[in-house]
Amino acid sequence: MPSILILFAHPAFEKSRTHKELIRKISGLENVTINDLYEEYPDFDINVEREKELLLKHDILIFQHPFYWYSMPALLKQWMDLVLEYGFAYGIKGTHLRNKKIFNAISTGGSFSAYQKEGHNRYTITEFLAVFDQTAFLCKMTYYPPFVVHNSHLLSSEEIEDFSNQYLEVVTGLRDGIFSEDDLVRANYMNNLIGRPYTL
Ligand SMILES: Cc1cc2nc3c(=O)[nH]c(=O)nc-3n(C[C@H](O)[C@H](O)[C@H](O)COP(=O)(O)O)c2cc1C
């Protein structure tokens, strides 16, 4: 059974509506470790060795975070800058992450239609996440499509609960190997794999 590491980064978790529920839903699952980066490193003083050990122990990595400025919260960027070292994550001898799977689980204030070529944000989520895709490629990992919760500010509690159930299905589905590799690489969002696609 593959093990999953959630690299969770939310700088204002006490005010969170979406991620609070997503995290609650997947807490305590067998073979799923939640690494809460802002809780662990409030001063941005990342313990690189601890992080590398955690990476080595898991097969599937999930960057879970709210979408901030079309990207990630600052501590997650700091984590990438420090932990994905040459000789560990990439480079001739940097093969420690090879064959691991990785993707983003994000929430956005913007709607699905805003994240289209003709929409307000002009680019799709997949296009904005290209830096993660290429980082995975450099580290010889497989990049999976993102799990996305759009319109986070407008969602009712029931809708957030529904998304947290979807997330649970995605996380346990990956852990239990129920998705085919072909479906995983082809899907636009993880949400599609559990029959809950966004449509325009
Ligand atoms: C500093 C900051 C930057 C943000 N940037 C974006 C953005 O670029 N695109 C977007 O759709 N939403 C953006 N948002 C909205 C967040 O994504 C939204 O607040 C979050 O998904 C809500 O999740 P939560 O309920 O777990 O806090 C931003 C919010 C903040 C505070």
The ligand as an ORCA input file, in Angstrom:
! r2SCAN-3c Opt
* xyz 0 1
  C      -2.648     36.621      0.032
  C      -3.758     35.965     -0.732
  C      -3.597     35.735     -2.093
  C      -4.603     35.099     -2.823
  N      -4.415     34.879     -4.154
  C      -5.376     34.244     -4.867
  C      -5.167     33.972     -6.258
  O      -4.141     34.288     -6.841
  N      -6.169     33.337     -6.930
  C      -7.335     32.939     -6.318
  O      -8.185     32.354     -7.003
  N      -7.541     33.167     -4.993
  C      -6.582     33.809     -4.268
  N      -6.773     34.023     -2.926
  C      -7.957     33.460     -2.269
  C      -7.569     32.158     -1.546
  O      -7.189     31.175     -2.451
  C      -8.718     31.701     -0.668
  O      -8.821     32.635      0.374
  C      -8.498     30.322     -0.088
  O      -8.546     29.382     -1.117
  C      -9.543     29.993      0.952
  O      -9.210     28.786      1.602
  P      -9.419     28.631      3.189
  O     -10.886     28.748      3.459
  O      -8.882     27.292      3.546
  O      -8.633     29.747      3.808
  C      -5.800     34.691     -2.176
  C      -5.958     34.945     -0.800
  C      -4.963     35.567     -0.093
  C      -5.160     35.816      1.380
*
